[in-house]
């Protein structure tokens, strides 16, 4: 199982980045939300099809770590024109915080991608199967990954507009926090 940290501490493709994290307890979200901004990258990051840039100078990732569902972490890629490119749901065994308050997940390999068009993809089934075959995860964790992913797909199907509004709301709130920190 791999552990992923919200601040991407050892990401060698990024020369300079800004990171903020804030805990929210609102009617529509309770948990940590992080914002990672690429100030200067050494190399652009492309999506899994190597077609679209998903991280470059000026791009930002907003990441949601819900307190009520520790099996999902949501990342949304926002380009330098403030357009949402996609949502990437990591299926996790657990989410938690480091002693310094940095959110992280224990990743169960399986992921769900939602495009602004409403297209939904279940990805990395091969990684999940390989981890199970190598006994890096248990049968219960393997089954949990599929159960969480399938429930998530049902929940988000047809709700792209709601997810856009939700993401935009918290992106703007974190931008305010960032601006307050810079003054």
Secondary structure in CASP SS format (residue, H / E / C, confidence):
PFRMAT SS
TARGET T0000
AUTHOR 0000-0000-0000
METHOD secondary structure of the structure
MODEL  1
X C 1.00
X E 1.00
X E 1.00
X E 1.00
X E 1.00
X C 1.00
X C 1.00
X C 1.00
X C 1.00
X C 1.00
X C 1.00
X C 1.00
X C 1.00
X E 1.00
X E 1.00
X E 1.00
X E 1.00
X E 1.00
X E 1.00
X E 1.00
X E 1.00
X E 1.00
X E 1.00
X E 1.00
X E 1.00
X C 1.00
X C 1.00
X C 1.00
X C 1.00
X E 1.00
X E 1.00
X E 1.00
X E 1.00
X E 1.00
X E 1.00
X E 1.00
X E 1.00
X E 1.00
X E 1.00
X E 1.00
X E 1.00
X C 1.00
X C 1.00
X C 1.00
X E 1.00
X E 1.00
X C 1.00
X C 1.00
X C 1.00
X C 1.00
X C 1.00
X C 1.00
X E 1.00
X E 1.00
X E 1.00
X C 1.00
X C 1.00
X C 1.00
X C 1.00
X E 1.00
X E 1.00
X E 1.00
X E 1.00
X E 1.00
X E 1.00
X E 1.00
X C 1.00
X C 1.00
X C 1.00
X C 1.00
X C 1.00
X E 1.00
X E 1.00
X E 1.00
X E 1.00
X E 1.00
X E 1.00
X E 1.00
X C 1.00
X C 1.00
X C 1.00
X C 1.00
X C 1.00
X E 1.00
X E 1.00
X E 1.00
X E 1.00
X E 1.00
X E 1.00
X E 1.00
X E 1.00
X E 1.00
X E 1.00
X E 1.00
X E 1.00
X E 1.00
X E 1.00
X C 1.00
X C 1.00
X C 1.00
X C 1.00
X C 1.00
X E 1.00
X E 1.00
X E 1.00
X E 1.00
X E 1.00
X E 1.00
X E 1.00
X E 1.00
X E 1.00
X E 1.00
X E 1.00
X E 1.00
X E 1.00
X C 1.00
X C 1.00
X C 1.00
X C 1.00
X E 1.00
X E 1.00
X E 1.00
X E 1.00
X C 1.00
X H 1.00
X H 1.00
X H 1.00
X H 1.00
X H 1.00
X H 1.00
X H 1.00
X H 1.00
X H 1.00
X C 1.00
X C 1.00
X C 1.00
X C 1.00
X C 1.00
X H 1.00
X H 1.00
X H 1.00
X H 1.00
X H 1.00
X H 1.00
X H 1.00
X H 1.00
X H 1.00
X H 1.00
X H 1.00
X H 1.00
X H 1.00
X H 1.00
X H 1.00
X H 1.00
X H 1.00
X H 1.00
X C 1.00
X C 1.00
X C 1.00
X H 1.00
X H 1.00
X H 1.00
X H 1.00
X H 1.00
X H 1.00
X H 1.00
X H 1.00
X H 1.00
X H 1.00
X H 1.00
X H 1.00
X H 1.00
X H 1.00
X H 1.00
X H 1.00
X H 1.00
X H 1.00
X H 1.00
X H 1.00
X H 1.00
X H 1.00
X H 1.00
X C 1.00
END
